[in-house]
Amino acid sequence: MDTHKRSTSSLTAPLVIVIPVLLSAVIFFAAPVKAVHMPFPEWTEVDRIVATINGNPVLLSDLMIEHEFGLLEHPEREADSIDDLIEPFLNRLLIMEEIGEVGGFSIYKTQAEGAFRGYMMTFGGDSAFRSKTEEWGAEPADIKRRLTRALTASLYTESRIRFFVNILPSDIEDAYRKDPDRWGEGSLFAIWNTIKETLQGEAFKRERNRWLASLKTRYNLHMINGNNGELQ
């Protein structure tokens, strides 16, 4: 993409497609696209370097393209600004670094093609997609590649972390016994699955955070901080 600046007033509302941690190719595009009106910082400048990974620059323009094309959102809450999306975007890049290093993980071509077909339907069809690519000077093949990367990173995260998440019956019993008020009324048997799913979600989040922190060190993530258009 050509290096250029965009004023905050000219930015259109981005399209967001949810890419959750718990993801399968079957339900990837089950939810419709929703518009999000995100306030962009007045200092936003396309092609600003926001970080480096193994010495390679990460450009703000890459993040903004993925946001504008509905390929990026905060995993735990609605993002209020571009700053909220920097870490999720960097996490995706770090995950892809590990995939490239360890090898042996990829999605099928049919999965990628099916995901892109679903993406195009939720985007609004060829006309809306073509208008957006022209606005941003993006190639359709690049957007498809980014979509495939997002899907690959999400599925890899799920498969990798679930291996380390193991909730035992004794964990469920202990959780109920230590804080029964947390689970409301009902017998342990009646709310067993609720407790199990809650503990699994908490364990998944802890392991994910631990893993991502290790990736930041392993792949030499360095944030670019400063003033005058750089991260505050």
Secondary structure, DSSP 8 states (H G I E B T S, - for coil): -------GGG----EE----SS--TTTTT-S--EE------TT--TT-EEEEETTEEEEHHHHHHHHHTT----SSS---STHHHHHHHHHHHHHHHHHHHH------HHHHHHHHHHHHHHHT-HHHHHHHHHHHT--HHHHHHHHHHHHHHHHHHHHHHHTT----HHHHHHHHHH-GGGG-SS-TTTTHHHHHHHHHHHHHHHHHHHHHHHHHHHTTEEE-B-SSSSB-
